[in-house]
């Protein structure tokens, strides 16, 4: 019984910071990261239509893509702006690869980079819409 009271008090004292924890949502990093690697068109076919997507402002930072079209096909995608975040840097090559495979903005969200994935898809769709207009 003598040990139970201190254990209970210390347990509650240790849990109070956990209960009070709130992740910060008001701060964002506006630093630009180095452009991510891009998938490129086959050599010898460097000419194409280049269309920039709109800049999408996310909680993590701005996202903007540039799409190169060869005829009606997406030949390559390049990130012009992306959040300076490790998860974003890991997700961008997967997003680009999926875009080239799907040839549309109807791609899966990368787990762990949902906000960036959503911004990427929105900017990509804007570029596809601009190409179609």
Protein Blocks (a to p, Z undefined) as FASTA:
>chain_A
ZZmmmmmmmmmmmmmmmmmpccdfkbccfbdcdddddddddehilgccdddddddddfkb
ccddddddehjacfbdcdfbdcddfklmmmmmmmmmmmmmnopabdcddehilmmmmmmm
mmmmmmmmmmmZZ
